[in-house]
Amino acid sequence: MFPVAYGFIESENGDNLAWFMNQVKKAIGDPPVLAVCTDACKGLENAVKKVFPQAEQRECFRHMWHNFQKYFHGDVFGRLWPAARAYRPEEYQHHMSKVFDASEKVYPYLRDYHNLLWMRCMFNPVIKCDYINNNLAECFNAWVRDIKDLPIVQLADKIREMIMELFRKRRMIGERFTGIILPFVIHQLNAKTRGLGHLKAKASADWSGEVKNANKEDERHVVKTLTHECTCLQWQHTGKPCDHALAFINVLQARNFVNMEDYVHEYYSVSRFRAAYEGVIEPLTDKNQWPHVDTGFVLRPPIPIGKKKGAGRTRKQRIKSWWEGGSRKGSLNKCKKCGEIGHREAGCPQNGTKKRKSRGKRIHLHGLMFPLAMPFHLHQPRARMMPLVAVLELSQEAKLQLKLVLDLSQGSKLLPHHQNLQQKERRRK
């Protein structure tokens, strides 16, 4: 991880993110070749598009995949992973055709909600970075996890101090490096040359040849070492030899000495590493020795916008989403029927639509409510309703109202106490 810029904002809204990207532009300028990878934050996407209109906007595939899973389910949609990792457009189209055939709603969804670059085959090969996930950004969250509860002034000074120590350590490491390419890159490539028995290379010249893959139905690729190219396109995107190029280099090394450093891009050179950390972060005194600045007005704390900060200790841990093992409130719901996370068995989509049981119509009379689904009705004989009156424990007023209902069912006239009850009810309403 190479820290470029960091800032403190109250909330992740469009104005704050646009301000932060403007500060980043002041720090790095406007490079002609730039790629910015964001997560599912629409405000950040709009800010990058506004500040760096010429930049290549990428989207974290892992965030896109978990949003995609909310609407589409099935094993066939797992082909999005090999489609995102594919370097060749033909391989990408092969996997995506299976996904589009499974559901006709996939293409409109990706077009409307995830129209940024999340597939390697569409990345600019000049930018030697083939990451489809922005997991590298999580390193910063883990780096500052123990100091996130500090006040903002102490937090900013602590991060500056950590970056100052990081640059010094890496400058010392760079001074010990020898050779042209970084040693760990050469060690990684030498380790990958083992276990390539399934690749059969045949040379047409000392700089070109063809490599056949026995595990993939004799798939064949052409390797050209002078231009650092392979038809699988991985070498062009990463700047490091792919498996096909390493198999061909092994054939050349059997006849004469081959220096692995000649086939690695200069982005991985020791000189680039030293140049990245040659800048010095200036040390600072404590705030008691800072010069006093007369602003001419009273500088008060900013007024919080939106939700006010709650009382108590500041949260250190990052709030994880449900697919990272976190939870919204309490424990995470897991369906016992389908085994998926995010809903219970009662709300499982596999249940289908269920017909709700009718509770019956209800009538209101003088504040009492009688369901029509009860064993008796107003049109039934009085003799069949009297046993129910003996069972119910009603107040005196409720008994009078129930007696009124029974009298009405027999067609009797209203008694004086019934009339008085109606008058009291009208005055109360």
N, C-alpha and C positions, 0 to 999 in steps of 0.2 A: 504494500500500500504506500502510495506517494501522496501525502496531503497537499492539496493545491490551495484550497480556501475553506474557511469555516465561518459561520455567522450565527447570530442569535436572533430569532424571530418569535413573535408572540403566538402565531398560529400559521398553519400552512395554507394561506389564501393566495389569491392571484397577485395582489399588490406586493406582499412580502416576498414571494418567490421571484417576481420580476425584479425587485430590488436586489435580491441576492445574486441573481444571474448577471445583473449589471456590474456588481462588484467583482464577480468572477471575470467578466470581460475586461475590467480595468487591470486585473492581475495578470492575465494570460494574453491579452490583446485579442485580435481577430485572426486566428491562424487559418490558412487556406484549406487545410484538411483537418477536420475535427469531427469526432463522433461523441454523442452524448446519449447515454443509456439511462432511462428513467423507469420507475415502477408504474403502478396504475394510477398515479396522481395526475389528473387532467390539468390542474393549475400549473404544475411544473412543466408539462408538455407545452402548454401555451406560452409560458415564460421563455422556454428555450427557443421556440419558434419565433418569438418576437425579438429576442436579443441576438440569437445566432441563427439567422434565417438560412444561411448556407451550410449549416452543420448537418451531418447525417444523424437523424433522430432514430435511436433504437429503443426497444422496449424489452424489459426483463421478461423472458419467456416463462419463468416460474410464476410470476404474478399473473400473467395472461392465462396460464394453464389452470390455475385455481379459480379464476373468474369463469373460464370456459366450462369447468366441471359443474358449475351451478346450474347450467342449462342443458348440458349434453352428457349422457351417461352411456357407457358401453366400452367394450374392449377395442373396438375398431378406432375409437377416437384417441387411443394411446399412440397411434401412428403420428400424432403431432410431434412427439419427441424425436423420432428419427428424421422427420421432415425438417425440424428446426436445426438439427445437427448436420444435415447434409450440406456438403460444399458444392455439389453439382446441381444445377437447376433441374436436370432430368430426374435425378433421384428424389428431389423435393416434389416434383409434379407427380411422380409415381405414388408416393405416400398420400399426398393431399387428394388425389383422385379417389382413393378409397374412402377418405373422410367425407368428401363432398357427396359421394354416392350413398353414404349411410344416412345423411340428412340434408335436405335441401335448404335448411335454415342456417347451416354453418357458414356458408359464404357471405350471406348478408350480415351475419353477426360479426364476423372478422372484418368485413369491410367498413362497418359503421362504428365499431367500438374498439377495434385493435388494428388500426391501419398503419401503425409504425412498423419498423423493421425488427422482426424477431427471428428471422431465419438467416442462417449463415450464407446461403447462396446469394443473398442480396446485399451483403456487406461489401464495402469498398475494399478491395485487396491491398490498396496502398496503406491502409490503416492496419497494422499488423496486430490486430486484436480480434479474436474470434469468440469472445465470451458472449453467450446468449443469456446468462444470468448476471445480475448485479450483486452477487453474494459478497464480492470484494468490499462493497460499501458497508457490510455488516461488521467488518473488521474494525471500523472506526467506532461503532457502537460498543463493541466489546472493549476497545481501548480506553474509552472514557467512562466506562460503566461505574467505576468506583468513585468518580468525582462529579457525577451529574447532579448531586444534591447541594453542591456549593453555591453560594451567592454568585451572581452573574459576573462581578468584577473578579473575584477569586477564581471562578471557573475559566474565564478568558485568559487570565495570567497563567493558570496551571496548564492549559492546553498549549500555550506558547512555550512554556518551559519544557513540556514533553516533546514538542517538535524540535526544539533547540537541541535536546539530548539525542533525539533520533538522527538528526542530520550529522551531528558530530560522530556518532558511532558508525554510521555508514560511510562517512568520509574516511575514517580509519580503516574500515574494511576494504574500501576501494584502493587505498594506498598499498595494500598487501597483494592485490590481484596481479597476476602476470599473464601474459598472452594477449590475444586480440579479443576473444569472446569470453564472456563470463564463465568461470569454471563449472558452476552448477548446471549450466545449459549443456556444456560438452559432456558432463557426467550423465545427464539425462538421456542424451542421444546415444551415448555408448551403451547404456543399459537397454535401450530399445532395440539395438542391433541383435540382441539375443532373442531367440524364440521367433525368428522369421523364416522357419523352415517351410511354411506353407506358401511362401512367395518365391517364384522361380524367375530369375532375371537373366536376360540374354542381351548382350551388348552388340550394337551395330557400329559403335565407335567409342572412343574414350570419353565422350561427352554425352552420348545418347544411347538409349536402349529401351527395351520393353520388359515389363514385369507382369507375370501371370499369377493370379490368386487361385490356388487350388480349392480353397474353402468356399468360394463364391462362383461356382460353375465356370471356372477358368476365366474369370474377369481379368481383363488385360488393360494396362495403362502404359503410357509412354512417358519416359523421364528424360529431361534435358538438363544436365548439370551446369552448363555454361550460363544459361538464363535463369536457373533456379526455378524450373517449371515442372509440373507433373499434371497429367490430365485429370487427376482426382481433385485438383485445385487446392488441396490442403497446404501445400508448400507455399503457394502464392499468398494465402490468407494469413498464415502464421509466421512466415519468415524462417521456419525451421524445417529441415527435411522430413517428409512424411515416411511412412513405412515402405512405400514403393521405392522412394529415393534412397533410403538406407539399405534396402536389399541390393540395389544397383551399385551403391558405393562399396558394399562388401565384395562384389565381383571385381571392382577396380582395385580394391585394396589387396586382393589376393595376388595381383601381378606386380604392383608397385605401391610405394608408400602414399597414403592419402591422408591429408590433413582435414579433419572434420571442421575446422574453423573456416575453411574456404567456402562452405556450403550454408553458412548461417548468416542471416541479415545483420547489418551493422546496428540495428536497434538493440541487439543483445551484446554490444561491444562493451569493453571495459571503459573506453573513453566516454561513451554516452552515460554510463553509470556514474563516473566521476563528475561529469559536467552537471548531472542532475542534482548533486548534493554539494556542489562547490559554494553555493550561497551560504552565508553565515547569518543566523538569527541573533540579533543583537540582544545582549543581556540588559535587564532593567532593574532599577532599585525598587524597594517596597513603596507602597502608595503614600507613606508618611513623608517621603522625600520628593514626591512629585511637585512640580511647580504649581503655584496657585494661579488660576486663570479667572480674571474678572469678566464675567459674561455680560454684566450690566443689568441682569434680571435674576430673579430667583429661579433656580432650576429645580423643579419638583419631579417626583417619580411620575412615570407615564400613567395615564388613566387606562385601566384594562378595558379591552373591547370584548364584548361577548361574555362568556362564562367567567366568573370571578374565580381566582385561585382559591382552593379550599384550604382549610386550616390543617395543620399537622406537618409532618416531615415530608420533604420533597421525595417523590418517587424516584428510585434508582433504576429499577429494572424496566426494560422496554416492554410495552404492552404488545404481547404476541397475538397474532391472529389465530383463528381456530385451527387452520391447517398446520400451524407450527407447534401445536400442543397447548395453546392458550385457550382461554374461555372468555365469553362475554360477561356473564354473571353466574357465579357458582360453577358447578361441574358441567362438562361438555355433554350434550345430548347425543346418544347413539341409538339408532333404531335396532330393536331386537329382531325385526323381521327381515330387513335387507342388509343390516350390518353397516350402513353408511352413517356418517357423522353429520349432524346438523338438524336432525328432527327426531321425533319419538315415533313409537309404533303406531300411535293413534293417528298421526299426521303423515304416515308413509304414503308416497305416491302409488305404491302397488296396491293399496286398498281400494282405489277407485272411488267413485262417488256413491255415497250411501243415502238412502231415503230416510229423512228424518221422521221420527214418530210424532204423530199429531197429538197435541196436548188437549185438544178440544176447545170449542169456543166458550167464552165466559160472559156472563151477564152481571151487571152491577145494579144493585137495588138498595138505596139508602145506606151506602157504605159497605154492604155485605157483598161478597163475590161468591157465586154458585157456579161450578163447572157443569156444563151440559152433559159431560161424559160420566156423571155420577149415576148410580143405579136408579135414581128416581128423577122425574121431570115434572114440570109444572102442570102438564096435562094429565098426569096419572091420578088415580083416586087417592083421596085423603087417607084412607085406611092403610094404604101401602107405604105412606110417608111417615106416619105417626111413630112407628118403632125407631126410626132414625133420630127423631127429636129427643127421644128418651135417652139415647146413647150419647149425644153430643153434650159437652159441658160448655154452655154459652152463658154470657152475661145477661142481665135482665133486659137491657136494651136490644141485644141480639135476639133474645127470645120473642120480644114484641114484634120485631121485624120479620122473623120467621113465621110467626102466627099470622101476620099480614099476608105473607105469600100464600099460606095455606088457605086463608079465607078467600083470597082472590081466585085461587084455583077452583073453588067451589061456587064462584059467582056471588058470594055474599057481599053485602054493603060494608063500607068502612065504618068501623066503630069510632066513637068519640076519641078514645085514646090513640087510635091510629091517625085520626085527623090532626090531633095535637102533635103527634110525632113528626108528621109531614111538615107542619108549620115550623117546628123547631129546626128541622133539617134545612128548610129554605132560608131561615134567618142565619143559620150557621154558614151556609155557602155564600 
